[in-house]
Amino acid sequence: MPPIERLMRNVVLDGTCWRATKGIRKDGYCQIEVAGKKVLGHRLSYEHFTGPIADGLKLDHVRERGCRFRSCINPAHLEPVTHGENIRRGTQAERTRAYYDALWANRTHCDHGHRLAEVGIYTEERDGMVTRKCAGCRRETKSETHRKAMADPAKAASIRERNRLAVARYRAKRAAA
């Protein structure tokens, strides 16, 4: 039996959605085995009824067409889009690192006007979350913090001593290598 027929045998109509009821993965997508390989059901359906999906594109379940179910395989509810666009269209609960990567991908300037191509983007991981900041803004903030600290003589002496010890450790490590 052709794979599309096996897929369609396990579909239930839910409004205008064609919801697959078998082979549902933990993430909600349907998959079916075709020639020994696992294939996503919505991709199989789209390619069968509409045509091939261009290289580099993903299928988005389009909310404006009445669909946000990952198990839906109705090709009328699917639209080929870039990965970044698919992530941007996702719901709040789906916003992950990929969502924020997609948001930063097209930025040319930070909120303070720095050209990101010139100053770069600083990434920092804290508690499993990656944050992105304009490297120029970060440098300015660190410089201002340092200036304020150096204005206090006690803090300045502590900073100089910490730096002196760090340099000594660095030189000792290089000498040992």
C-alpha positions as CSV (number, residue, x, y, z in Angstrom):
1,M,0.0,0.0,0.0
2,P,1.4,3.5,-0.9
3,P,2.6,5.5,2.1
4,I,0.1,8.3,1.5
5,E,-2.8,5.8,1.7
6,R,-1.4,4.4,4.9
7,L,-1.1,7.9,6.3
8,M,-4.7,8.9,5.2
9,R,-6.2,5.8,6.8
10,N,-5.3,7.2,10.2
11,V,-6.7,10.7,9.7
12,V,-9.6,12.3,11.5
13,L,-11.3,15.5,10.3
14,D,-11.2,18.2,13.0
15,G,-12.9,21.3,11.5
16,T,-10.7,21.9,8.4
17,C,-7.7,20.1,9.9
18,W,-6.7,16.6,8.8
19,R,-5.4,15.3,12.2
20,A,-3.3,12.2,12.1
21,T,-4.1,9.8,14.9
22,K,-1.3,7.3,14.6
23,G,2.5,7.6,14.7
24,I,2.3,10.8,16.8
25,R,5.7,11.7,18.3
26,K,6.2,13.4,21.7
27,D,6.6,16.8,20.0
28,G,3.1,16.4,18.4
29,Y,4.2,15.7,14.8
30,C,3.0,12.6,12.9
31,Q,5.6,10.4,11.3
32,I,5.4,7.4,9.0
33,E,7.9,4.9,7.7
34,V,8.7,5.1,4.0
35,A,11.2,2.7,2.5
36,G,12.8,2.1,5.9
37,K,13.1,5.9,6.8
38,K,10.9,7.9,9.1
39,V,9.2,10.8,7.3
40,L,7.1,13.5,8.8
41,G,3.4,13.1,7.8
42,H,2.8,16.7,7.0
43,R,5.8,16.8,4.6
44,L,4.6,13.6,2.9
45,S,1.1,15.0,2.5
46,Y,2.3,18.3,1.2
47,E,4.7,16.8,-1.3
48,H,2.0,14.3,-2.5
49,F,-0.8,16.8,-3.0
50,T,1.1,20.0,-3.8
51,G,4.6,19.2,-5.0
52,P,8.2,19.3,-3.7
53,I,9.4,21.5,-0.9
54,A,12.2,23.8,-2.0
55,D,15.6,23.1,-0.4
56,G,16.2,25.1,2.8
57,L,12.5,25.6,3.5
58,K,10.3,24.1,6.3
59,L,6.6,23.7,6.4
60,D,4.7,26.0,8.7
61,H,1.2,25.2,10.0
62,V,-0.4,28.5,9.2
63,R,-2.6,29.9,12.0
64,E,-4.4,32.3,9.5
65,R,-5.6,29.3,7.6
66,G,-7.1,27.8,10.8
67,C,-4.3,25.5,11.8
68,R,-1.8,25.3,14.6
69,F,-1.9,21.5,15.2
70,R,1.4,19.8,14.6
71,S,-0.5,16.6,13.8
72,C,-2.4,18.3,11.0
73,I,-1.5,17.1,7.5
74,N,-3.9,19.2,5.4
75,P,-1.7,20.7,2.7
76,A,-3.9,23.7,2.5
77,H,-2.8,24.6,6.0
78,L,0.9,24.3,5.2
79,E,3.2,26.9,3.8
80,P,6.9,26.5,2.9
81,V,8.9,29.2,4.8
82,T,12.5,29.6,6.0
83,H,13.4,28.2,9.4
84,G,13.7,31.8,10.8
85,E,10.2,32.7,9.6
86,N,8.8,29.5,11.0
87,I,10.3,30.2,14.4
88,R,9.1,33.9,14.3
89,R,5.5,32.7,13.6
90,G,5.6,30.2,16.5
91,T,3.5,30.7,19.7
92,Q,4.9,32.1,22.9
93,A,5.3,28.6,24.4
94,E,7.4,27.6,21.5
95,R,9.9,30.5,21.8
96,T,13.2,28.9,22.3
97,R,16.8,29.8,21.6
98,A,16.0,29.3,17.9
99,Y,13.3,32.0,18.1
100,Y,15.8,34.5,19.6
101,D,18.5,33.5,17.1
102,A,16.0,34.3,14.3
103,L,15.2,37.7,15.8
104,W,18.8,38.7,16.0
105,A,19.7,37.3,12.6
106,N,18.2,40.3,10.6
107,R,19.3,43.1,13.0
108,T,21.8,45.6,11.7
109,H,21.8,48.0,14.6
110,C,21.3,47.8,18.4
111,D,18.7,49.9,20.2
112,H,21.5,52.5,20.9
113,G,22.5,52.8,17.2
114,H,25.7,50.7,17.2
115,R,26.2,48.8,13.9
116,L,26.3,45.2,14.9
117,A,28.5,44.2,11.9
118,E,31.2,46.5,13.4
119,V,30.9,45.9,17.1
120,G,29.6,42.4,17.1
121,I,27.1,40.5,19.3
122,Y,28.1,39.3,22.8
123,T,26.5,36.1,23.9
124,E,26.3,34.9,27.5
125,E,24.9,31.8,29.0
126,R,23.3,31.9,32.4
127,D,21.1,29.3,34.0
128,G,20.8,27.5,30.6
129,M,19.5,30.6,28.8
130,V,21.6,32.3,26.2
131,T,21.3,36.1,26.1
132,R,22.5,38.3,23.3
133,K,23.7,41.9,23.7
134,C,25.4,44.4,21.5
135,A,29.1,44.1,22.2
136,G,29.5,47.9,21.9
137,C,26.8,48.6,24.6
138,R,28.4,45.9,26.8
139,R,31.8,47.6,26.5
140,E,30.4,51.0,27.3
141,T,28.6,49.6,30.4
142,K,31.7,47.8,31.6
143,S,33.8,50.9,31.1
144,E,31.4,53.0,33.1
145,T,31.3,50.5,35.9
146,H,35.1,50.4,35.9
147,R,35.3,54.2,36.0
148,K,33.0,54.3,39.0
149,A,34.9,51.6,40.8
150,M,38.2,53.3,40.2
151,A,36.9,56.6,41.6
152,D,36.8,54.9,45.1
153,P,40.4,54.6,46.3
154,A,39.7,51.4,48.3
155,K,38.0,49.7,45.3
156,A,40.7,50.9,43.0
157,A,43.4,49.3,45.2
158,S,41.5,46.0,45.3
159,I,41.1,46.0,41.5
160,R,44.8,46.7,41.0
161,E,45.8,43.9,43.3
162,R,43.4,41.5,41.6
163,N,44.8,42.4,38.2
164,R,48.4,42.1,39.5
165,L,47.6,38.5,40.8
166,A,45.9,37.6,37.5
167,V,48.9,38.7,35.5
168,A,51.3,36.8,37.8
169,R,49.2,33.6,37.3
170,Y,49.1,34.1,33.6
171,R,52.9,34.5,33.4
172,A,53.6,31.5,35.6
173,K,51.3,29.4,33.4
174,R,53.1,30.5,30.3
175,A,56.5,29.9,31.8
176,A,55.4,26.3,32.8
177,A,54.2,25.5,29.3
